[in-house]
Amino acid sequence: MNIGIIGFGGMGKTHAYAVENLKYFYSPLGFDAKILGVCCAHFENALKAKETYGFEKVYADEDELIADPLIDIVDICTPNCFHYETLKKALNAGKHVYCEKPLCTTADEAVEIAELAKEKGLICAVVFNTRFLLPVLRAKELVSEGRIGEVLSFQGRFLHSSATDPEKKAGWKQNRDVCGGGVLFDLGSHTIDLIRWICGEEFTSVSGLSQIAYKTRIGVNGEEWNTNADEAFYLTATLENGACGTITVGKIMQGTNDDHSFEIYGTKGSVAFDLMQPNFLRFYDGTRPEKERGYTLIECCGRYPAPSGVFPGVKAPVGWLRGHVGSMYNFLNAVANGVECYPSFDDGAAVQRIMEAAYESAQSGMRVDI
Ligand SMILES: NC(=O)c1ccc[n+]([C@@H]2O[C@H](COP(=O)([O-])OP(=O)(O)OC[C@H]3O[C@@H](n4cnc5c(N)ncnc54)[C@H](O)[C@@H]3O)[C@@H](O)[C@H]2O)c1
């Protein structure tokens, strides 16, 4: 399957990284997929991406990419306001589509696109990637199995601190004409999706409060910019079964990084997750004898459903691989540029000496000096 990525900023790179690494995580993968080419708003950026990441092709614009008969899948990673037109073009050209969230900037457009995809019989997905975090999959499983009973109440939060610096220039996410909505679109779409999916209930009503804390910023071209996209959003909601809850999202929360969390409370128990603790799901089983009750920290780590789990291993915590990437970079960079290389073989030998002495001590029962 040949994939063409439209828009190669943060998410374009993220999707390319995912495609290129699939074969390590899923075994047997059972299909071949590669990024054939990309296009960006500025051709020179697409060219740079081709050179940097070794893609075969680069396209002048999305029309050229979509028209390429070699492209099977169109992957849309552009700012939100462009999704609708690109989606229509890609679907009408008979391409399968992987599209970043939010799908569109209005519900009518999104419904039209969803209908078009069905009519064309194409395989399409919107990137609500947080569904695939292991503790989230486990939460879905437990709630679906009725382990927390009937859902009564929920809280979701997705908090960043990326807009706390008043000197930070406004980007397209501060411009409602481009993002279509503010942080509710940007972060809230994920949290709403998680609550709806895990609870298995449609939302039936909402009330909202939006906030712009930093009214003016410097615009992209140095002009004064009046922020018109919400920087925080506070939502209360009801679900089909009568459950009620709140969702808070924002980018003005000092001290937060990627703080995506939820708690779902049912008649028999509850589940809770925090992305900053990505290896664990907290589960409370209210049916246990009173004296044994308490939250269980369910270890999730690398225990993904088959055919995954083989690599990097079920016990490897999220982030373990990043250490290997750093280690390899450090070594190769030292070979290439002659900078200091560590941990050195001296470090290796020092550790070896300590271990040998420890064995000697275990055998003799005596303290061994090193
Ligand atoms: N799922 C997630 O975790 C997640 C995270 C961040 C952003 N997003 C979504 O991904 C999308 C892209 O966000 P981003 O953060 O990567 O933005 P970005 O600004 O980093 O990148 C946008 C890219 O789109 C390109 N572009 C703009 N207009 C274009 C056009 N008309 N044709 C071709 N390319 C064009 C730009 O050149 C740039 O390469 C948005 O919809 C955003 O909501 C999703």
The ligand as a Tripos MOL2 file, in Angstrom:
@<TRIPOS>MOLECULE
LIG
   44    48     1     0     0
SMALL
NO_CHARGES

@<TRIPOS>ATOM
      1 N1         -3.8230   13.2160   16.7830 N.am      1 LIG1
      2 C1         -2.9310   13.9900   17.3790 C.2       1 LIG1
      3 O1         -2.2830   13.5960   18.3440 O.2       1 LIG1
      4 C2         -2.6970   15.3740   16.8420 C.ar      1 LIG1
      5 C3         -1.7260   16.2070   17.4250 C.ar      1 LIG1
      6 C4         -1.4950   17.4560   16.8570 C.ar      1 LIG1
      7 C5         -2.2280   17.8510   15.7480 C.ar      1 LIG1
      8 N2         -3.1910   17.0380   15.2230 N.ar      1 LIG1
      9 C6         -3.9570   17.4130   14.0300 C.3       1 LIG1
     10 O2         -3.1080   17.2140   12.8940 O.3       1 LIG1
     11 C7         -3.3610   18.2200   11.9070 C.3       1 LIG1
     12 C8         -2.0500   18.9260   11.5970 C.3       1 LIG1
     13 O3         -1.5410   19.4820   12.7700 O.3       1 LIG1
     14 P1          0.0400   19.7080   12.9700 P.3       1 LIG1
     15 O4          0.1980   19.9680   14.4260 O.co2     1 LIG1
     16 O5          0.8120   18.6390   12.3180 O.co2     1 LIG1
     17 O6          0.2190   21.0720   12.1720 O.3       1 LIG1
     18 P2          1.5720   21.7090   11.6060 P.3       1 LIG1
     19 O7          1.3220   23.1560   11.5060 O.co2     1 LIG1
     20 O8          2.7390   21.1900   12.3560 O.co2     1 LIG1
     21 O9          1.6740   21.0940   10.1230 O.3       1 LIG1
     22 C9          0.7430   21.3920    9.1220 C.3       1 LIG1
     23 C10         1.3380   21.0180    7.7890 C.3       1 LIG1
     24 O10         0.3430   21.2190    6.7890 O.3       1 LIG1
     25 C11         0.9500   21.8600    5.6600 C.3       1 LIG1
     26 N3         -0.1070   22.5240    4.8930 N.ar      1 LIG1
     27 C12        -0.8510   23.6030    5.2510 C.ar      1 LIG1
     28 N4         -1.7180   23.8700    4.2570 N.ar      1 LIG1
     29 C13        -1.5210   22.9510    3.2880 C.ar      1 LIG1
     30 C14        -2.1120   22.6970    2.0260 C.ar      1 LIG1
     31 N5         -3.1000   23.4580    1.5810 N.pl3     1 LIG1
     32 N6         -1.6480   21.6570    1.2960 N.ar      1 LIG1
     33 C15        -0.6500   20.8680    1.7430 C.ar      1 LIG1
     34 N7         -0.0600   21.0640    2.9400 N.ar      1 LIG1
     35 C16        -0.4920   22.0940    3.6860 C.ar      1 LIG1
     36 C17         1.9910   22.7820    6.2470 C.3       1 LIG1
     37 O11         2.9610   23.0850    5.2690 O.3       1 LIG1
     38 C18         2.5340   21.8750    7.3630 C.3       1 LIG1
     39 O12         3.5320   21.0140    6.8330 O.3       1 LIG1
     40 C19        -4.4500   19.1130   12.4950 C.3       1 LIG1
     41 O13        -5.6870   18.7070   12.0150 O.3       1 LIG1
     42 C20        -4.3730   18.8630   14.0020 C.3       1 LIG1
     43 O14        -5.6050   19.0500   14.6490 O.3       1 LIG1
     44 C21        -3.4140   15.8100   15.7520 C.ar      1 LIG1
@<TRIPOS>BOND
     1     1     2 1
     2     2     3 2
     3     2     4 1
     4     4     5 ar
     5     4    44 ar
     6     5     6 ar
     7     6     7 ar
     8     7     8 ar
     9     8     9 1
    10     8    44 ar
    11     9    10 1
    12     9    42 1
    13    10    11 1
    14    11    12 1
    15    11    40 1
    16    12    13 1
    17    13    14 1
    18    14    15 2
    19    14    16 1
    20    14    17 1
    21    17    18 1
    22    18    19 2
    23    18    20 1
    24    18    21 1
    25    21    22 1
    26    22    23 1
    27    23    24 1
    28    23    38 1
    29    24    25 1
    30    25    26 1
    31    25    36 1
    32    26    27 ar
    33    26    35 ar
    34    27    28 ar
    35    28    29 ar
    36    29    30 ar
    37    29    35 ar
    38    30    31 1
    39    30    32 ar
    40    32    33 ar
    41    33    34 ar
    42    34    35 ar
    43    36    37 1
    44    36    38 1
    45    38    39 1
    46    40    41 1
    47    40    42 1
    48    42    43 1
@<TRIPOS>SUBSTRUCTURE
     1 LIG1         1 GROUP 0 **** ****
